[in-house]
Amino acid sequence: MTTSIDTQMQENQHRAFKWIAYALGLIIYLGGIVYAEARAFSLFTKTIDTELLPIALVGIVALGLTAIAAPLAHHFGTAPGVQRICLDGFYAFDIFAMIANAILDSALHGQGTVTSLLEFWKAYVLPALPLLCLTGWAIFFALDPSHRKRDMVMAAHAVTEEVLTTRVIEQMKATDLTDIVDAAARASAAEIVNQTIGGRTSIAASQTASPSQTKFSKNGRKPEPEEASAPNA
C-alpha cells in the first residue's frame, strides 16, 4: 500500500512539474511572438506610407498568428504525409522570418552595417511576408485530405454515369423499340387532338337545347303550335 501511494505521489509531482514547464514555455513562446511583432511593426513603419499603416497592421500580425496556428494545426488538423511536411516547412520559415526581421530592425536602429543579405531581405522579402503567409496557408488548405476524398467520390459518380449511359445506348440498339415508340406516338396524338377539339366540343354541347315544344312555320318566322297527336282509337 505504501509503495502504491508513493508511486502515485511521484506521478502527481511529475505531472505538476510538466504542466508548470508547459505553462512557462507557452508564456515564453507568446512573449517571443509579441517581441517579433514589435520588430515587424517597426520595420513596416519605415517602408509603408503612414496613411496605409492601419490597413497594413493586418499583414503585420500574419507572422504572429501563423506562429500560433501552425503548431495547433500540426497536432490537431493535419494528416501524416505531404500536408504535415509542408506545414512544418512553412512553420520553420515563419520562425526564420521573425528572426530575420528582428535582426534587420536592430541593425537599422543601431546604425550599423547592413549586410547585402539583409538588404535583399529588406528590399524583396519583407514587403511580401504577409503574402507569403497567405500562400503557405493556401497550400495547407489545398492539401487537406478531405478534398482528395471528395474528388474520389465525384470521380466514382462520373464513371458510374458514363457506364450507365453506355449501357442504355447499347440496350436501345439491341431492343426493338417500334411498339413502344408507336404507343407513345398514339398517346401524344390523342392528347393533341383532345386539346384541340376539347374546347369546341364543350361549347357545342352547351349550345344544344332540349327538344322544343313548338314547331316553326314553313316561312321560318312564326312558330306554330305542335300538332296534337291523334287520340288512340
Steps between C-alpha positions, in 0.01 A plus 500: 500500500784740589674431172189578297439824690861609449479415131179697461651800676805492273279481192294794620819694570637426154169599342497828694855587391409411143205742503716770656763451228233513230344813649836678521589386150170636368561835670850518353371398158228767499748757630732421210211547256415838653865606476519387138183689420643817654810465282286436193289806577812710528622377163167551328473859622822573309376349172124578494327836463350631821144506367526134397648378826165428678398271214845341486470399865297200384799382299743580780332260740496222239835364617392495861166334429676241286738423786194430720287315247769280342582286807129464578433386145797264516365317805126515433430574134748328271532156350836322492673551170531789259268737684686470830840530333394816315357648820820429692707664225270802501519519880881492489503780243267705719737475797796581275318806363435635851867452589615676182263790564632543852862499381428744218310739726781491754759574231298795368451648846863453598623673185724205444608346179221314325623204304400438143288207614302721737467763228355233273264394776388860560449578132341180370384269780371730776230668287372160385489325839120533547446363151740216569296415808188505284667264251608261773153470648346467153727202430417352840125518434543365147678191635214413735423126459127573496543660157652179367214295643244731340682480165502119516126490571427742214721294265314183601165671427625615160622151405169348613300747291719433196462122531123534551465720192701255291282210614180691419624569147593135453158386619327745267695359206431137596127535579214548251338819619246528216198403710603730784555793263169436319310488830662824614419663165133394522476635855655832395271528198193429711604762751551761227160424345326520837664834575402632155132398481422464867402867536287498188316188611414656836369817331286300258361291783398811696320648198294188431150562636244247618231393247267796435132483582413716198547458131615780272286600205608434149594862447731479799356804676207410722494188708200280458355295781602141485226276366337292760540135452193310392308340780526133530214316351 
